[in-house]
Amino acid sequence: MPRVTDDEAIGGGGSLRVLVRRSATWSILAHGGSQLLRFASNIVLARLLFPEAFGLMAIVNALLQGLHLFSDIGIGPSIIQNARGNDPAFLNTAWTVQVVRGTVLWLVACAIALPAAIFYGDPRLTWLVAVSGLNALIGGFNSTRLHSMYRNVDLARVSLIDFGSQAIGLLAIIVWALVDPSLWALVFGSLAGSLAELVLSYVALPGIRNRFQFERRALTELVHFGRWIFLSTALTFLVMQSDKLIFGKLVDKAMLGVYGFGVAISSMPVLLLGRIESSVFLPVFSRVHNSGEALQPVFDRVRRPWLILCGWVLAGLAGGGAAAVNLLWDARYADAGWITQLLSIAGWFGILELTNGAAILARGQAKWLAASNMGKLASMLLLIPVGFHLDGFRGAVLGIVLSEVVRYLLSAYALHRLGLRGWPQDLLLTTWVGITAWVGWQTVQFAQRADGSPIFVAALVFIVVTLAWSPLGSTVYAGFFKRE
C-alpha cells in the first residue's frame, strides 16, 4: 500500500489541508462571531450595569468553573479519541456519566453557595451561585451528538449551534438588563443560552438518541483515558481561575470587575484558538498519529498560520491595549488598559502552550498537560504574592504573566520528550511579537503626544502593527490557504 502523506486523503474524502481549512473556517465563524457578540454586549452592559456586578459574577463563574474542571474526566475528548467513539453503547455510557456529573455539580454548587457568601462577605452570592449552578445540570443532558460532530470534524451545524446559543444568551442578558439593570440579567441570560444549546443538540444534529446505559468496558475506557484529563483540568482551574478568587480578597469588587474586562479583551485570541485546538487540532493530530504517519510536518504546517494570526492580534493588544480601552469604555475602566497589555503577553505564551497541548494529547500523553499546569500553579503561588508585595496589584498581574511562561516551557519540554520540535518556530515568532508590541507601544506614545483622539490612536496602532505582520500573513495566505 502506498504511503499516505499529510496532503492526501485521510478520511472524509479530502486532503488534510482542505479538512483543516474547512473545519477551522466554521470554528472561526461560530466562535469568533460569538466572541464578537460577547465583546459588543460587554460594551453595552458596561453602560447599563455597574463594575461591581461584573466583579461578583467573576467570583461566581470562577467557583462554578472550578467545580466543572475539578470533576472533568474528558468525556468529549474521549469520544473524539477513542476507537469506539461511534459505538452507541460507548456514547450512551458517556452520556449517562455526563448526566450524573451535571446533577452532582449543581448539588455541590448549592452546598457551597452559603460558605462562599460568608467567605467573600456578600450575601448576594448565596443565590447567585445556586441559581447559576443550574447551567451544569442543564449541560449534563446535552446530546453526545455534539462530541460526535467534533470527532468526525464535521463542524458546520455544531458551530451554528454554538453561535446560536451564545446569541440567544447574550440577547436575553441585554433585554433583561434594559428592563431590570441588575445582577440577575447576567445569571438568567446564561441559563437561556444553556437551554438553547440543550434543545438544539437534539433537534439540529444527526446521531443516536441517548438513553441511560452503563457498559462496564466503556466506563473503564472513559476512566482510564480521563484520569489524567481529570488531574489536568483540575489544575487548569487552579491556574486559570484562582487569580479571580485570590484577587476577590485582595482588591475591591469594582477593581475585580475592571480586571475582568482586561481579561475579556486579552483572552479573545486564546479562547478562539482553544476552540480550534479542541475542534480541529486534536481530531486532526489524532487521525495522523493513529494512522502511523509522522506528526511533525503536520504539526508545523497546521499550527503556523494560527500562531501568526494570534501573534498579530496579541502584539497589537500588548502595545496598544490602553488605547483600545480608552476608545471603548469610560474612565471607570481605565485600569483595564495596562491589565490588557500585561495579560496579552501571557496570552501569547498560552497560545503556544495550547498548540503544544493538542499534539501531546493526540499522542495520548495527558500526564504532560497535568505536569505543565502543575508547574504554572506552583509558579503562581510563589510569584503572585511576591509581585503583590513588590508592586501591588500590577506586580500580582505580572506574576500571572511569568507563571504562564513557566507553563509553556514545561509543555515545550514535554513536546521534545515525545519527539516533536516546536521551539525553533516559537522562538522566532516570540521575538517578533516582542518587537512589534514595542513598536505599537511607541506608536501610542507618539500619537498621545500629538494629542490624538482615542480613535486616532487605536487606528494608528492597528495600522502600524498590521503592516509589520503583513509579510508573514501573506505567506500564510499563499501557502496554507492556497486552492487545491
ABEGO torsion letter per residue (X at the ends): XBBBBAABBAEGGBBAAAAAAAAAAAAAAAAAAAAAAAAAAAAAAAAABBAAAAAAAAAAAAAAAAAAAAABAGAAAAAAABAAAABAAAAAAAAAAAAAAAAAAAAAAAAAAAAAAAAAGBAAAAAAAAAAAAAAAAAAABBAAAAAAAAAGBAAAAAAAAAAAAAAAAAAAAAAAAABBBAAAAAAAAAAAAAAAAAAAAAABBEBBBBBBBBAAAAAAAAAAAAAAAAAAAAAAAAAAAAAAAAAAABBAAAAAAAAAAAAAAAAAAAAAAAAAAAAAAAAAAAAAAAGBBAAAAAAAAAAAAAAAAAAAAAAAAAAAAAAAAAABBAAAAAAAAAAAAAAAAAAAAAAAAAAAAAAAAAGBAAAAAAAAAAAAAAAAAAAAAAAAAAEAAAAAAAAAAAAAAAAAAAAAAAAAAGBBAAAAAAAAAAAAAAAAAAAAAAAAAAAAAGBBAAAAAAAAAAAAAAAAAAAAAAAAAAAABBX
